[in-house]
Amino acid sequence: MKTAIILLNGEPYKGKIDASRAHVYCCDGAYAWAKEKVRIDENLGDYDSLNEIPSPAPSEIYPSEKDYTDGELALMRAIRAGYGEIEIYGGGGRREDHFIGNLHLLFKACELGANAALITNYSRIFAAEGKIVLRGMKGKTVSVTPFGGNAHIMDCEGFYYPMPRTFFYGSTIGISNVVTQDEASFTAEGKVLVFVNE
């Protein structure tokens, strides 16, 4: 499946970003932290938070007064281009309203059939439904919360704490579980947010 990387202007990502098999979209001010870290294939945004012209030059500059964030515009561009695996970096920290918005990008990607993950300096976050399998995460702390409404858990294995039959939207049940097997899984009816703490 084709992979895209989206770089956002939140907290700069400190780790390595492997773009060897991905198309990289850089949004606006993310260029400042990403230009020396990773190859950029496409710059886009309204450029209200960058004091230089990025390279490569953007094919389109959006108006600063617009309905969508630069991140959502990049996500939709990636999905329209056929990218089914999407990694988002730089989407945490700084402005909490943008962080919540970035979580909603995960919901949108899930709705549209793409696998998107928000990777911060502290965790990997993704939205999913149906059968969810976590491989190679034994010993890691994982939190699962309902996303957009209640979620029902059909089965669960490989976690220290059993998951409740129903995750009620607005409850904190599901925070801070631990993976106990090399392969853990559960099946969710309804969308959930999964946080894998690094």
N, C-alpha and C positions, 0 to 999 in steps of 0.2 A: 504494500500500500504506500502511496506517495506521502512524503512527510514534509510539513512546513514548520518553520520556526517563526514566532512572532516576538519581537523585542519591544518592551514597553518602558515608559519613563517613570517607573516607580523606583523602589530600592534597587540599585545596581546589583546584578547577579555576580557573585564572587567566584563561583566555580567555573569549570571548563564547559564550553558549549560545543558539542560535536555537530558541525553543520556539513559534514562530508557527503551526506546523502539527503540533504534537505534544501529547500528553497527558503531563503531568509528574508522576512519582511521586518523592516525597522521603522518604528513609529516615532516621528517627531523627535523629542528631546532624548529618547533612548540612544540616539546616535552618539551623544557625548560620552556615554560609558561603554558603548558597544563597539565603536569604530576600531579600536585597537585589540579587541577581544575575539571577534568573529567576522567572517566574511559576510558582507551584506549584499544581497541581490537586488533588493527593491526598497527604496525609501518612500514613505508616504506619511501624510498628516497635514495639519494646518500650519505647522511651524510657528506656533505662538510661544514655544518654550525652547527655542534653539537659536543661537546667535551666529550661526554659520550655515552655508549652503552644503548639504551633505553630498557625499559621493557614493554611489552614482546619483546623479541629479534626479529628483522625483519627477515622474511622468505627469503627475497631477498634484496640485496643492489645493487642499480643501479649505473652504472658508472657516474662520475661527468660530463664527456663530452658526452652528450646525446641530442637528438632532442627535448624532451618534458620536461616540468617542472614537479616537483614532484606532484604538484596539478593536472595536467592533467592526470598523471599516476594513481593517486588515483581516480579521477573522472571516468576514463574508467574502472578501477577495480570494482568500485561500480556499474556502469551500467551493466557491464557483469555479476555481481552477482545478478542482478535483483532488485536493489534498484531504485524505481521510484520517491522517495522524497529524496532530498539531501540538507542538510544545510552545508554551508561552513563558518567557523569562522577563524579569523586571516588573512583575505585576503586583508585588507585595510592598508593604511599608509605605511611608510618607503619607499619602492621603487615603484615609479609611474609606471615603465615599468611592474613590476609584477602585480600591481593593474589593469592595462589595460588588461594584460594577463588573470587575474582572471575573468574580465568581459566577455572575450571571452569564458571562460569555461561555463558561463551561456548560451551563444549562442549555444555552442556545445551540452550542455545538452538538450536545447529546440529542437534542430534539431533531437536529438535521442529519443525524447518523454519523457524525464525525467523532473520533476519539481525541479529546483535547485534555491536556494536563497543564496546570499552572504550577511552575516550578520556582519556588522561592529559595532563599538561603537556608530555610528551616524545614521545608516540607514539600511534598509532591501532592497536589490536590487535583481530583478529577470527579466529574459527575458521571453516573452510570445507572443503568437499570438492567434487570434480567440477571443472568449468571455472571458473577464477578469473581475473578480468580487472581490471587496475589501470589506471585512466585518469588522465591529468593528473599523473603522479608522476615524470616524467622527471627524473633527477638525484638522486632521493631514495634513501636507504639503506633497504633492505627485508630483513628476515630471515624465513626460513621454517623452521619446525621441525615434526616429526611430533607428533601430539597423540593420546595414548591407544594408541599402537602404531605399527608401521612404516607409512610412506606411500610409495606408488609414484607416480612422476611419468611421465605418458604423453607429454607434450610441453611445450615451454617456449620462449618467445621474448620478446625485449625486456629481457633482463638481461645484465649484464656477465659474470657467471660462469654457465656452464651448470649447471643443477641436476642432481644425481645421479639416476640411475634409481630408486634407493631411498633414502629418508630413514630411517635406522635410529634407532629410539627410544632415546635415551640418548647420541646423538652430537651434536656441535656443528656438523657440516657444514650449511651453509645460513644461517649467521649472517653478516650484513654483505654482502649483495649490493647491487648498484646498478641502478636502472631506467635503461635507455638509450633508451627510446622513449616517445612520448606514450601509447601503449597497449601494455602488456605483459601476458602471459598465461601460464598453465600449467594443466595438468589433473592433479589429484591423485586417486589411488585410495586412500582412507583420509583421515582428518581431519588437517589441518595448522593450526598457529597462524601467522598472518601479522602481523608487526610493521612498521609503516610509521613510521620515525623522522621526527619533525617538527623 
